[in-house]
Amino acid sequence: MGFFNKILNIIATASLPIYKFENNILSFKTDKDNYYDYYLEEYDIKTRHDPFVIEAYTLSSKDIFIEYIKTAINTSWNGHALSLYESFFKQKLNIKESETLENIEVSNYVFKIIKVNDSFVIHFIYIYTSNSNIIIVDMKGDLYKNLLSCFKLDYDYKYSDTEKGSVNFNISMVKENNIRNFFNTSD
């Protein structure tokens, strides 16, 4: 009986979502049993549609912007999702100069800090699974540093005194996929 319980426990743990949003709380899986929760007071959420996605939305609040994209099984990206998003982000916001200050990969997460136009920093969190991509832009860096600290207990956030960007934007890769061809059917 113990063997079957172990197998069921492994399956149950593997099927837990790596990211979820419910009741104003962003939850991020940090290990097999734990989640880090981040509360959003006010936010605006927009459902996005494309023939190649099963579910997609953008969520924006004062300090957080999220693009969630769950693609259909037969869909493939025409590049690395985070790189495509960064290029798209820079173009839409007319960013002339950027420098990557930090790039840390842990589990299914990529944490990245970019200095923009030599004046302020933007925090990116990219979460990927087999068929979903979550891209988070964190203006203040609170979610970034607290979530990364859950993975790397010795993490030292060096940008507390650095000017943070405050970007108010309404962009979506899904919304513009038919023009820019970020992803399409895989043949």
GIFENJO-V524460 format. One record per pair of residues at least 12 apart in sequence whose ideal C-beta (glycine too) atoms are under 8 Angstrom apart, sorted by sequence separation. I is the first residue (numbers start at 0). GAP is how many residues later the second one is. D is the distance in whole Angstrom. If there is no record, write none. Layout:
# GIFENJO-V524460
i: [I,I]
gap: [GAP,GAP]
d: [D,D]
This chain:
# GIFENJO-V524460
i: [16,24,25,44,45,55,68,99,100,110,111,123,144,15,24,25,44,45,54,55,99,100,110,111,123,124,24,25,44,55,99,100,109,110,111,122,123,23,24,43,44,54,98,99,109,121,122,23,42,43,52,53,97,98,108,109,121,122,140,23,42,43,52,53,97,108,121,122,42,52,53,66,97,108,109,122,124,140,12,23,39,41,51,52,96,97,98,107,124,12,40,41,51,96,100,107,120,122,39,40,42,47,94,95,96,107,122,52,94,124,51,140,39,139,138,37,138,138,81,85,112,138,81,136,112,110,110,110,20,25,85,108,120,25,84,120,81,105,108,119,120,121,119,120,121,81,103,106,118,119,120,20,80,105,119,121,105,112,20,80,88,103,18,115,84,81,80,81,80,74,76,72,100,71,70,69,70,69,70,68,67,68,67,68,67,66,65,66,65,65,64,65,63,64,63,63,64,92,62,63,62,92,53,61,62,91,62,63,91,62,27,88,87,87,84,87,83,17,87,87,83,27,80,64,77,78,64,68,77,37,66,68,76,77,66,76,77,66,75,18,37,74,75,17,37,59,74,75,35,59,74,75,17,35,73,74,57,70,73,18,57,35,57,18,33,55,25,29,55,27,29,29,52,27,45,47,49,48,51,45,47,47,49,49,51,51,51]
gap: [12,12,12,12,12,12,12,12,12,12,12,12,12,13,13,13,13,13,13,13,13,13,13,13,13,13,14,14,14,14,14,14,14,14,14,14,14,15,15,15,15,15,15,15,15,15,15,16,16,16,16,16,16,16,16,16,16,16,16,17,17,17,17,17,17,17,17,17,18,18,18,18,18,18,18,18,18,18,19,19,19,19,19,19,19,19,19,19,19,20,20,20,20,20,20,20,20,20,21,21,21,21,21,21,21,21,21,22,22,22,23,23,24,24,25,26,26,27,28,28,28,28,30,30,31,33,36,37,38,38,38,38,38,40,41,41,42,42,42,42,42,42,43,43,43,44,44,44,44,44,44,45,45,45,45,45,46,46,47,47,48,48,49,49,50,51,52,53,54,56,56,58,58,59,60,61,61,62,62,63,64,64,65,65,66,67,68,68,69,70,71,71,72,72,73,74,74,74,75,75,76,76,77,77,77,77,79,79,79,80,81,82,83,85,88,88,89,90,92,94,98,99,101,102,103,103,104,104,104,105,105,105,105,105,106,106,106,107,107,108,108,108,108,109,109,109,109,109,110,110,110,110,111,111,111,111,112,112,112,113,113,114,114,115,116,116,117,117,118,119,120,121,121,122,124,124,124,125,125,126,126,127,127,128,131,132,133]
d: [7,5,4,6,5,6,8,6,5,8,4,7,4,6,7,8,7,8,7,5,7,7,7,8,6,6,6,7,5,7,6,5,8,6,7,7,8,6,7,7,8,4,7,8,7,6,4,5,6,5,6,5,5,5,7,4,8,8,7,7,7,8,6,7,7,7,7,8,4,5,6,7,5,5,8,5,7,6,5,7,8,6,6,7,8,7,8,6,6,7,7,7,6,5,7,6,7,8,5,8,8,8,5,6,6,6,4,7,6,7,4,6,7,5,6,8,6,6,6,8,8,7,8,7,7,6,8,5,7,8,7,8,6,8,8,5,7,7,7,7,7,8,4,6,5,4,7,7,6,6,7,8,7,4,4,7,7,6,8,7,7,7,8,6,5,8,4,7,7,8,8,7,7,8,5,6,7,4,8,7,7,5,8,8,5,7,7,5,7,5,7,8,7,4,7,6,8,6,7,7,5,6,8,8,5,7,7,6,5,8,8,7,7,6,6,8,7,6,7,8,5,7,8,8,6,8,7,7,6,5,6,6,7,6,6,5,7,7,6,5,7,5,7,6,7,8,7,8,7,7,6,4,6,5,5,6,8,6,6,8,8,5,5,5,8,8,7,8,4,6,4,6,6,8,8,5,5,7,7,8,4,6,5,7,6,6,7]
